[in-house]
Amino acid sequence: MGLLETLCTIPGVSGFEDDVQRFVMAELAGVCDRVWRDRAGNVIGLKRAATGNETALKVMFAAHVDEIGLMVTHVDADGFIRFAPVGGFDACNLLSQRVIVHGRRPMNGVIAPRIMGTKKGGESPKEPELADLYIDLGLPRDDVAANVEIGDVISLDQDFRYLNDQVITGRNFDDRLGVYCMIEAMKRLGPTEVDVYAVSTVQEELGVRGAPMAAYAIEPDFGIAIDGSLAWDVPDIANHEKHCALGQGTGIYVMDRLTLGNPRLVRFLVALCQREGIPFQRNIGGGTDASAMQRTKLGALSTTIGAPTRYMHSTVQLAHMDDVRATSALLTAFAEHAHELGALPD
């Protein structure tokens, strides 16, 4: 099993990222001068500037390792489990999904589909709501109660796989693809004139909770979040809303819900892509860890890049490996040339 598949297989629901963070620490340990975990649970790997300059500029890469999931809120008299979301879900995307309930031991289950014939007189079924859904472990109530309690986390059970030679699918490309691109960039990185911090952040899906603590400690000059660029090259989306497409290059955010990408930084990233032959697209996306780096202490020149991803916050997210490779290449190029940005005029 390769690095990407392993990263996309280990469960790591927001607030419960320990297992996948241990894996990330081991990967960064071989390529960084120092790796540690902070109190919030972020993993931070530092590769120092080759010059050993104590006043070297600081680059912070941030990719969130957490994935959306669920939490047990009730076990009823028949052993069926009710749950609350941990992160943002559309209830329609959860019907008929396999899950793993991480109780005293991992337990496999399914989120029940609609039962046919429950509506009378030709009445159309209503759109499902999360409160309507329940998990069936296929076990008697006593077996469930002996192993499951309120607060147990639930992960979605969907495999990583290739749909074809280049397109991959998985449940948590938001944002395991970003973590993968960051690790790959750190492995390729040669000597730099800046200190490079690779941060695998926690609890981004709950409102960018982990990144602010790391940014406060690091005080970066430049902040690059790596997250999925929303790919809207699908039916029923108006042409003027289609900012990114699969297979057309990494997405460079010009703005998102929380951050206006620093124009100077965006121009520099675009120029790097053009100079290095890295395919790219301009993107408008959702909120990311860039907001924390941009706003913490004195702030940092910040934006986000990432491989376009279709069907975010579902179990069938799609991405193109060419875009993943382009994202890693841009991160590497940026770290190697970031000192030039520090010398540019406004």
C-alpha positions in Angstrom: 0.0 0.0 0.0 1.5 3.4 -1.0 1.7 6.6 0.9 -1.4 8.1 -0.6 -3.6 5.1 -0.1 -2.4 4.6 3.4 -3.1 8.2 4.3 -6.6 7.9 2.8 -7.4 4.7 4.7 -6.5 5.6 8.3 -9.5 7.0 10.1 -9.1 10.5 11.6 -12.4 12.2 12.3 -12.1 15.8 13.6 -10.9 15.7 17.2 -9.9 12.0 16.9 -6.8 12.3 14.7 -4.2 10.5 16.8 -3.8 7.4 14.6 -3.3 9.3 11.4 -1.1 11.9 13.0 1.3 9.2 14.3 1.7 8.1 10.7 2.3 11.7 9.5 4.9 12.2 12.2 6.8 9.1 11.0 6.8 10.3 7.4 8.0 13.8 8.2 10.7 12.5 10.7 12.8 11.3 7.8 12.9 14.6 6.0 12.7 17.3 8.7 15.3 18.6 11.2 12.7 18.5 13.9 9.2 17.1 14.2 6.8 17.6 17.2 3.1 17.7 18.2 1.6 20.7 19.9 -1.0 20.7 22.6 -3.9 21.0 20.1 -2.7 17.9 18.3 -1.1 19.5 15.2 2.0 17.8 13.8 4.7 20.2 12.9 7.8 19.4 10.9 10.6 21.9 10.5 13.2 21.9 7.8 15.7 24.7 8.5 17.2 27.1 6.0 20.5 25.7 4.6 22.2 28.9 5.7 21.4 28.3 9.3 20.3 31.9 9.4 18.3 32.6 12.6 16.5 35.4 11.0 15.5 33.5 7.9 12.0 34.0 6.6 9.4 31.4 7.6 7.1 29.5 5.3 4.2 27.6 6.8 2.5 24.9 4.8 -0.8 23.8 6.5 -2.9 20.8 5.4 -5.7 19.5 7.7 -5.6 15.8 8.5 -9.1 15.6 9.9 -12.0 14.2 8.0 -15.8 14.6 8.6 -17.5 11.9 10.6 -20.2 11.2 13.1 -20.6 10.7 16.9 -22.9 8.3 18.8 -25.7 10.2 20.7 -28.1 7.4 21.6 -28.5 3.6 21.5 -32.2 2.7 21.5 -33.9 -0.3 23.1 -33.4 -2.4 19.9 -29.7 -1.6 19.5 -30.1 1.0 16.7 -27.7 4.0 17.0 -28.6 7.6 16.5 -25.7 10.1 15.8 -24.7 13.7 15.4 -22.5 15.0 12.6 -18.8 15.9 13.2 -18.3 18.4 10.4 -20.6 19.3 7.5 -22.9 16.6 5.9 -25.8 16.5 3.5 -28.0 13.8 4.9 -28.7 12.5 1.3 -25.0 11.5 1.0 -25.2 9.3 4.1 -28.1 7.0 3.1 -26.9 3.4 2.5 -23.3 4.1 3.6 -21.1 1.7 5.5 -19.6 2.9 8.7 -17.3 1.9 11.5 -18.3 2.6 15.1 -15.1 3.1 17.1 -16.4 1.7 20.5 -14.6 -0.6 22.9 -13.8 -2.4 19.7 -14.4 -1.3 16.1 -17.8 -2.4 14.9 -19.1 -2.4 11.3 -22.5 -1.1 10.5 -24.6 0.6 7.9 -26.7 3.8 7.8 -30.1 2.5 7.0 -31.6 3.4 3.6 -35.2 4.4 3.2 -37.5 1.5 3.6 -39.8 1.1 0.5 -43.5 1.2 1.0 -43.5 3.5 4.1 -45.4 6.3 2.3 -49.0 5.9 1.5 -51.2 7.2 -1.2 -48.5 8.1 -3.7 -47.0 10.7 -1.3 -43.5 11.7 -2.2 -40.9 11.0 0.5 -39.4 14.1 2.1 -35.7 14.9 1.8 -33.9 13.1 4.6 -32.6 14.9 7.6 -29.8 13.8 9.8 -32.2 13.4 12.7 -34.1 10.8 10.6 -31.1 8.5 10.1 -29.9 5.6 12.2 -27.1 3.0 12.2 -27.7 -0.7 12.1 -24.9 -2.9 13.4 -26.9 -6.1 12.8 -26.5 -7.1 16.4 -28.8 -7.5 19.4 -29.2 -4.6 21.7 -27.1 -6.1 24.5 -24.1 -6.7 22.2 -24.3 -3.1 21.0 -24.7 -1.6 24.5 -21.7 -3.6 25.8 -19.4 -2.0 23.2 -20.9 1.4 22.3 -21.5 4.4 24.4 -22.5 8.1 23.8 -19.4 10.0 22.5 -17.9 7.2 20.5 -16.7 8.4 17.1 -18.0 6.9 13.8 -16.0 7.0 10.6 -17.3 6.3 7.1 -16.1 3.0 5.6 -15.2 3.7 2.0 -12.1 2.4 0.2 -9.5 4.4 -1.7 -9.3 3.2 -5.3 -8.4 4.2 -8.8 -11.3 4.6 -11.2 -8.9 4.5 -14.1 -5.2 5.2 -14.8 -5.4 8.8 -13.5 -8.6 9.5 -11.6 -8.9 8.3 -7.9 -11.8 8.2 -5.5 -12.0 8.2 -1.7 -14.0 9.4 1.3 -11.5 12.0 2.6 -9.6 13.7 -0.1 -10.6 16.8 1.8 -8.0 17.0 3.0 -5.8 13.9 2.9 -4.7 14.8 -0.6 -3.4 18.1 0.8 -1.4 16.2 3.5 0.0 13.9 0.9 1.1 16.8 -1.3 2.7 18.5 1.6 4.7 15.3 2.6 5.7 14.7 -1.0 6.9 18.3 -1.3 9.0 18.0 1.9 10.6 14.8 0.6 11.6 16.4 -2.7 12.7 19.7 -1.1 16.4 20.6 -1.6 18.3 23.3 0.3 16.3 26.5 0.9 17.0 30.0 2.1 13.8 29.9 4.3 12.7 27.9 7.2 9.9 25.5 6.0 7.3 24.3 8.5 5.0 21.5 7.3 1.9 21.4 9.6 -0.7 18.6 9.6 -3.5 20.5 11.3 -6.5 19.2 13.3 -10.1 20.1 13.5 -10.3 22.3 10.4 -13.7 20.8 9.6 -15.1 22.2 12.9 -14.1 25.8 12.1 -10.3 26.0 11.5 -9.6 25.1 15.2 -6.1 23.7 15.0 -4.2 25.9 12.6 -4.4 29.1 14.8 -2.3 27.6 17.6 0.4 26.4 15.1 0.4 29.8 13.4 0.7 31.6 16.7 3.8 29.6 17.7 5.5 29.7 14.3 4.7 33.3 13.3 5.2 32.6 9.5 6.0 35.2 7.0 4.2 33.2 4.2 1.3 30.8 4.7 0.2 28.3 2.1 -2.8 26.1 3.0 -3.2 23.0 0.9 -6.8 22.0 0.5 -9.2 20.8 -2.1 -10.1 23.2 -4.9 -13.8 22.8 -5.6 -14.2 21.2 -9.1 -17.5 22.3 -10.6 -16.9 20.7 -14.1 -20.1 18.7 -13.7 -23.7 18.9 -15.1 -26.2 21.4 -13.7 -23.5 24.0 -12.8 -23.6 27.2 -14.8 -20.5 28.0 -16.9 -19.8 31.2 -15.0 -19.5 29.1 -11.8 -17.0 26.5 -13.2 -13.7 27.7 -11.8 -11.7 24.5 -11.7 -11.8 21.2 -13.7 -10.2 17.8 -13.1 -6.9 17.3 -14.9 -6.2 20.9 -15.6 -3.7 21.7 -12.9 -3.5 22.7 -9.3 -6.0 25.4 -8.1 -4.6 28.7 -6.8 -7.2 30.4 -4.6 -7.7 34.1 -5.3 -10.3 34.2 -2.5 -12.5 31.9 -0.4 -15.2 32.3 2.2 -12.7 33.3 4.9 -9.7 34.7 3.1 -8.8 37.0 0.3 -5.6 35.6 -1.1 -2.8 38.0 -0.8 -2.5 39.5 -4.3 1.3 39.7 -4.2 1.5 36.0 -3.1 -1.0 34.9 -5.8 0.9 36.7 -8.5 4.1 35.1 -7.3 2.5 31.6 -7.4 1.2 32.1 -10.9 4.6 33.4 -12.1 6.2 30.3 -10.5 3.8 28.0 -12.3 4.5 29.7 -15.6 8.2 29.6 -15.1 8.4 26.0 -13.9 5.8 24.6 -16.4 3.3 23.6 -13.6 -0.3 23.5 -14.8 -2.6 25.7 -12.7 -6.0 27.2 -12.5 -7.3 30.2 -10.6 -9.9 29.1 -8.0 -12.5 30.6 -5.7 -13.1 28.2 -2.8 -14.4 27.5 0.7 -12.8 28.5 3.9 -9.4 26.9 4.8 -6.5 27.1 7.2 -5.1 30.1 5.3 -7.5 32.3 7.3 -5.6 31.3 10.5 -2.2 32.1 9.1 -3.4 35.4 7.6 -4.9 36.6 10.9 -2.6 35.3 13.6 -0.3 37.8 15.5 1.3 40.0 12.8 -0.2 37.9 10.1 1.3 36.3 7.0 1.0 36.6 3.2 -1.4 33.8 2.8 -3.6 31.8 0.3 -4.5 28.3 -0.5 -3.6 25.8 -3.3 -4.9 22.4 -4.0 -5.9 19.7 -6.4 -9.4 20.1 -7.8 -11.8 17.7 -6.1 -15.3 16.8 -7.1 -18.1 15.9 -4.7 -16.5 17.2 -1.5 -18.0 16.1 1.8 -19.2 12.8 0.3 -17.7 9.3 0.3 -17.0 9.4 -3.5 -14.7 12.4 -3.9 -12.8 12.4 -7.2 -9.4 13.8 -8.0 -6.9 13.6 -10.9 -3.3 12.5 -10.2 -1.9 15.1 -12.6 -3.4 17.8 -10.4 -2.0 16.1 -7.2 1.5 16.0 -8.7 1.1 19.7 -9.8 0.2 20.7 -6.3 3.3 19.0 -4.8 5.5 20.5 -7.5 4.2 24.0 -6.7 4.8 23.6 -3.0 8.4 22.5 -3.6 9.0 25.4 -6.0 7.6 27.9 -3.6 9.7 26.8 -0.7 12.8 26.9 -2.9 12.0 30.4 -4.2 10.1 32.1 -1.4 13.1 34.2 -0.4 12.7 36.0 -3.8 9.2 37.0 -2.8 10.6 38.6 0.3 12.7 40.9 -1.8 10.0 41.9 -4.3 8.4 45.4 -4.2 4.8 45.7 -3.2 
